[in-house]
Amino acid sequence: MENLQKYEELKKSSARIIAKSLSEMTLMEDYFFTAFMQNNHECMRATLRAFTQNEKIEVTSVRVQHVIKNGAEGHGVRYDSLIETKDGTVYEMEVENRPDKSLGLRLRYYGAMFDKENLKKNEDYAKLPPYVNIVVMPKDAREKNKPLYFIRRTFVESQNEIGDDRAFFEDGEMIILVNALYKNLESYVGKVIHDFTTPSGEPKLIEEFSKAMGNFLKTEEGRIKMAEDIVKYAANLESLEKVVERAEITVKRYEETKRREAEMELKLNQKDKEISALRKKLALAEKQLKSKGLAR
């Protein structure tokens, strides 16, 4: 009960703190990613086309922070985003703030829970839609400097050959790991990764991202609305405290930068005044010398 009260109190005060930090946030922040992508079909379409290398994808719906419960005792899951596309494929996309040692096991469980929710009693397994996990990671998972790594089940001849390229086992599942460290801006996927990993207030390379970022950043009302959405998706006290803590650190860093810039500008202005005064003295001295016939 005490935590709930703290949570409600923090919700009321946190939106304006978060709003101040929005220009410095990146889409690698999970709650910002969620709030930004909700119903944002244009940016999600651009993202999916880049990360799947499929230019024909059309987004039909975007659900964020979708929860599947597993009874009173079972382990439930929360999906950052579930995207349905015109061809019937469902994509689960998330961003990782830090490396997750149990990522493979977690994605296995997420897939199992998705299947559990999407196959009704007595339905044939053919009713299960194709399902793809996409994880934008803060590291290069294979250290091969590639933007994308595609993972599917394959046939192997023996245990020793796991990892060999074989015919795909058609189970309708795939995992895509996105390397957020990839820096090639000559490619479309590189540009999307750039827009994911740079602060929202900085220029974007993809038109859809540039427009969407500008829409909420240009007005105080837009910033507050985005901040309120971020608060809404931080579903408990611990999550909200982390978001607010990061926002406060960002605001302090921003204010410190502005303070240093103001000090530097003050020093430069003082120097300009000193130089201006010196020039006036020199001009006066030259004038006096001329009047005495001593100047050149």
N, C-alpha and C positions, 0 to 999 in steps of 0.2 A: 504493500500500500504506500509506504514511504517513497519507494522508487518511482511508482506511478505518479505521485504528486510532484516529485522532482522533474520527471519527464514532462509533465504538462506545463510546469513553470518554465522549463528550459525552452519548450516549443514556442512560448509566447515571446521570449526575448531573443531567440537565436536568428530569426530571419534577417534582421537588419545587419547583424554581425556577418552572416554568410554573404549577404548581398554586396558588402564592401569588398569581399575577396573574390568575387566571380571572375573578374578580368584576369586573375592569376591562376584560376583553376583549369585543369586539363580534363579531357574525357577519360583519362586513366583513373580519375576519382570515381568510384563506383556509383555513388548517389548522384553525382553531377551527370554522369553518363545516363543513368536511369531517367532523371528529370528532363534532360535534353532530348532524349530519344522517344519519349512518350508521344505517340501519335505523329511522330516526325517521319513520315513515309519517304520523303525525298532524301534526307540524310541517311536513313537506314538502307534505302535502295542503293545509293552510291557506295555505302560501306560493304554491303553484301556482294555487289558486283565486283568490287576490288578484292575482297577476301576469298571469294569462291572462284574468281577468274571466269565468271559467267555473266556476260553483258546482257542477257535476256531476262534476268530476274525482275519480277514485278511484285512489289509488296502489297498485300491485301489487308493485313492487320498487324499491329504491334501491341503486345501486352507486356507491361513492366511489373517487376516485383510480384510475379505470379507464384502463389504458394500452393503446394500440394501437401496435405496432411496425411499422416500414416497411422491413424488410430491414436488412442490415448498413450500408448507406450512406444510406438514406432518413431523412427527418425524422419521428420518432414524435410522438405526442401523448399528453397526460395530461388526462383530463376530471375536474374537481372532483367532479361528480356526474352520473350518468345515471339518470333516473327513468322507469320504465315505468308506464303507466296502463292502466286497464281497457279503454279504447277503442282501444288499440294504439298510441297516440302515445308517442314517446320524447322526453323533455325533457333537454337538457344545461344545467345551471345552474351558474353560477360567480359569484364576487364579485371585484371589481376593487379593489385597494388604492390604485391610482393610475391616472390616465388612460393609455390605451394607444393610441399614434398608429397602430399597425398593426392595431387591433382588427378592422376589416372584413376584412382579408386573412386574419387568423388564424381568424376564424369561418368564412370560406369554406373554408379548409383543414380545419378541424375537421369541417365537414359532409361534405367529400369523403372524409376518412378513416373517418367513421362509415359512409357508404354502402359504402365498400370492404370494411369488416368485415361488413356486414349483407347483402350480396348474394353468394350462393355461385355457383360455376361453373355456367353453363347455366341459372340461375334467371331468370325474367322480371323486368323492372324493377318490375312491379306488386307484387312481394314487399317492396319497400323500405317501411318504416313511415314515417308522418308524423314529421317531426323538427323540433324547436323549440329554438333557442338562447335562453337567458335569461341576461342579464348585468346584475348589480346594480352600478351605476356610482357613483363618488364625485362625479359632477358631473351637471348637467342637459345631456344631449347636444344638445338642440335649443334650450335656453334659452327654453322656452315655459311653464315652471312646471307641466308635466304630470307625473304619476307614471310613466306608461308611454308608450313609443314602439314601435309595431308596424311591422316592416319585412318586406315581401314583394316578390317580383318582379311587375312589372306590364307590360302592353302600353303602348307609347307610339307616337305617329304619326311622330315624328322625334326625332333626337338632342337638339334644342332643348327637347323637351317632357318630358325625363326629370324625374321628380318630380311630374308631373301624376297625379291619381287616374284610373286606368284599370282595366279588368277584370283580375282576378288571373290570373297564369299558374300553373296548378295543378301545381306541382312537389312539393307536400307539405312545403315548407320554410318556416320563418318565424323571424325574430329579434325578441326583445323586449328593449328596453333599459329598465332600471328606474332612475329618478332617485332616488338615495339622499338628495338634499337636500330632497325633497318633505316638507312639514310639516303637511298638513291631517289632523288627527286625527279629523275627523268622518266620514271614509271608512274602509272596511275596509282598502283597500290602503295608506292612510296609516298605519294602526295597525301593519300588518305591517312597513312600512318603518321605523317608530319602533322596533320590537322588534329589527330587524336592526342598527340604528345606535346603540343605547344599550348601555352596559355590561351584561353578563349579570347583575350583582348588583343592578341597578336594577329597579323594578317594571315588569312587562310588561303590555301592553294586550290581547294575544290569549291566551286561556285555555291553548291548547296550549303556547305558549312559556313562560308563567308556570309551568306544571306541570313541563315538561321541564327548565327552568333550575334550579328548586328541587330537583329530584330529585338532581342531581349536586353542587350547591353546599352542600347542608345537612350533608354529612358529609366528613370528611377522606378517607375511602376513595373517595367519589364524585369528589372533586377529583383525587386521584391517578390514578384510572382514566381520567378525561377527559384529564388531562395526558399519560398514557402513550399514549393514542390519538393525540393531537396529535404526539407524538414519532414515533410509528409512520408517520404520513403525511408527515412531513418526510423525504423519501426520500434525501437526500444531505447531506453536511457543510455545504455553503453554505446550504441551506434551513434546516437545524436551527440553525445559528449565528444566522441572522436571527430565527428564532422565539425563541430564548433571549435574544438581545439586546433584542428588544422586551419580553419578559417581565421582564428585569432592570430595564429603564427603568421599566416599570410598577410593579414592586415598590419601586424606589427612590422613585418619586413618591408611592406609597402610604405608605411608611415616613416620608417627609419630612412628609406631611400629618399623619400620626399624631403625629409629634414636635412639630409646631407646635400641634396640638390639646392635647397633654399640657402644653406650656409655657403655653398660654393658660389651661388648667384650673388649673395650679399658681398662676399669677398671680391668677386669680379667687379661688381658695381663700385665698391670702395676703391679698387685699383683704377677703374675708369675715372673716378672723381679725382684721384691723386694725379693721374696722367693729365687730365684736363687742367687742373690747377697749375701743374708744372709748365704746361704749354702756354698758359696765360702769363706766367712769370717770365718765360723765355721771350714771349712776344713783347712784353713790356720792357724787358732789358734791351732787346734789339731796337725797339723804338727810341729808347733813351740814348743808345749808342749812335743811332742815325742822327738824332738831333744835335749831337756833339761832333758829327762828321767822322765818327770812328768806325761805323759799320760799313761792310762792303757793299 
